[in-house]
Amino acid sequence: MIVTIDGPSGAGKGTISQLLSAELNATLLDSGALYRLVALASIKHAIAIESVEALVELARQLDVTFISTPKGVEVTLAGEDVTLAIRTEQVGMQASRVAAIAEVREALLQRQRDFAATGALVADGRDMGTTVFPNADYKFFLTASAEARAERRYKQLAERGESVDMNALIADIRDRDERDQSRASSPLKPADDAVRIDSTDLGIDEVLQVILKHIN
């Protein structure tokens, strides 16, 4: 069984996907983390966004592991724990730019599909139901207003002791949405057969129950 959960940044896909994968005893694919890992590696190695061949090589050779822990999913890159590093605003913005490059998306496509070989899978991303797993058993598209997503992000950053301007966060989210929706390769959009869920006024548990109701 393959379940896809797509949607824009900050809609709650990551949290919902972790909870759902635990509920279904399924493997979790955080596709956004793959793009964030390429972004982080490009920043570390000072590779410009215009250097497409170098970025593609990074994508092909990512030494990455996802480890489930009681606190969530731990992500390592070349043996280094980068779970927090890939969630910074700098890496998030770079990941959005990297994800717009068709050659990078192609390099990561088969790697993402390989996750389904392990059995039941919950795949979280922006094109899981449209491009990566078009024949998935269940497809969901999770969204929320830019303001609600910015508020959630603000709280996350505040918990880490980071200071961020709310208006700047909203602007960044809208810019990222525009980039994701307008890119030529696998733009962000709901699959025709996806169940759409607006989480603006819903809690995590409420969203999870809506998804489980459809699956069950």
SULQUINOR-V190955 format. One record per helix or strand. SS is the DSSP state (H for helix, E for strand). FROM is the first residue (numbers start at 1). LEN is the number of residues. If there is no record, write none. Layout:
BEGIN
SS_FROM_LEN + SS_FROM_LEN
END
This chain:
BEGIN
E_2_5 + H_13_12 + E_27_4 + H_31_14 + H_52_9 + E_64_6 + E_72_6 + E_80_2 + H_85_3 + H_89_11 + H_102_17 + E_121_5 + H_128_5 + E_138_6 + H_146_14 + H_166_17 + E_195_4 + H_204_12
END
